[in-house]
């Protein structure tokens, strides 16, 4: 019997395409869309094994209601369902509820099928990539994604390892140099590097995005910290420098700009980390530095070069003297120009080294000057007389050179005129007469010197004779005589050297020093520095003697100094004979001086000492001891005590000199 369908639904159709589902064998399984049969329509019972069929309009069978099977021809089946409108309660006229349900089922089936397909693909991908480096991973630019760890390590070794033995170029500030990885203790840990890449991700989204993205994994470095620290410190000789201000130097008379350079110092900790991070990348490694700025700029230096230095040495400068001229050549000028950084603006300031200008000009104009002559004290007939002073004439160089900087800016008219002024004597006749040098205020005599020592004593005495010490001035024996060498007439004579007798040019001067010290002692001069001999010499008063010594170049080692603290001047008179030396201090007598020598204590016996190989003189030596001297100063008019000072002196024992016997003759 043919079912009766509502007229309004007689023409509705649903064409259901089969859903493709992958099977477990790698093919696909077609899953038909489900369609429930209309249970209100009559069916023709068939065999127990038969599927129910749906009658198509006209009474022709359509095959099983579920699952629908396509026609034998392979065409897609078409099922036309005509449920009654009453089968879907509440369905408004003209709207098919069964069609809506069928659409929802179809969407669900499609979504499920897609999900299932993706799940199968995920499983297959996970199974196939187990143990591989994740997709998209690169190590310093080498793509190792999807490779096994062994293959990935082999690739990295082939492409990266050859450059690991090459020096790594580094830049520190403006210095470019290189570091040898092996010496710096830098090697690659391949296993740790691939461990850093990680394992295959389980997250399906991550696996999907890995097809379209890349991830850079850095090198894992194994370091020998000691060798790395040593390598970084070794860079300091090239990278570190103090700040260097810009300036101008002269090559002869040609000015050359010196570019400023800020100072820099390698940041050791940062440099070590930068090397660890970047040495294997094949790129230049930037090492951090701490910088120290400078005041000058390149522009400021160039401005000084063009506006000051070049004009200054463009031509000579003539200095007109009285009857003669001096010439400052460009080379003279270049040596005297001094450029220093300006406080502001990045430029340079310039000044003249006046000493170098004078060194160039003064000798050329020396004969135009007249030297003055100081008044002197001359001892004639046993009494001091004054020889008059003579004024001279000299150039006032400070005043004469004041316009020089302005002259150096000129291209023409480069000349100066020297200014002459009277040059008074340092000790005028009037001043010498007013010094109050009229009587002996201190005197002392020693003797017993040998002939060679006597020559030196006479030479130094002649130099010192007539020396004037003004009120408040300090007299220095070494400064007054200057070097005491053969050129000044001194000869080799005996000295005490390293505690033993020896010989030096100028030997014997200590006897003159002792004589002068005692004369100043009794003249109430103030001791400004002296030193006793290391061991006692019997011809001198104990604790009241002095020695002096100079280096071979004339520089002072041990000196004798005293200060004139009186209100009048003093003059030194020396009287030499072949057997004695006398020193008198002349001035105005105001004081009486007494010396009190203390007893000797703390004796020490001499030790034997081998004498020199040449000119050895054996001696028994002498014991050492401690003693004192007290100087008492009283007012010459009243006798009232003004001061009392005690000096304690320790003398070493004089060694017993033993000489080696001469070698036996064969």
Helices and strands as residue ranges (DSSP letters): G 7-9, E 19-22, E 28-31, E 53-55, E 61-64, G 85-87, H 97-129, E 137-139, E 142-143, H 149-164, E 168-172, E 175-179, E 186-188, H 190-197, H 204-209, E 215-217, E 221-223, H 225-234, H 236-239, E 247-251, E 254-258, E 263-266, H 268-278, E 285-287, E 289-292, H 298-304, I 305-309, H 310-312, E 317-320, E 325-328, H 330-336, E 337-341, E 348-352, H 354-365, G 366-368, E 376-380, E 383-387, E 392-395, H 397-401, H 404-407, E 415-417, E 420-423, H 429-433, E 439-447, H 451-464, E 468-469, E 474-476, H 477-481, G 486-488, E 492-497, E 500-505, H 509-522, E 526-529, E 549-550, E 556-558, E 561-563, E 570-577, E 580-587, E 591-597, E 601-604, E 608-610, E 624-635, E 641-651, E 656-658
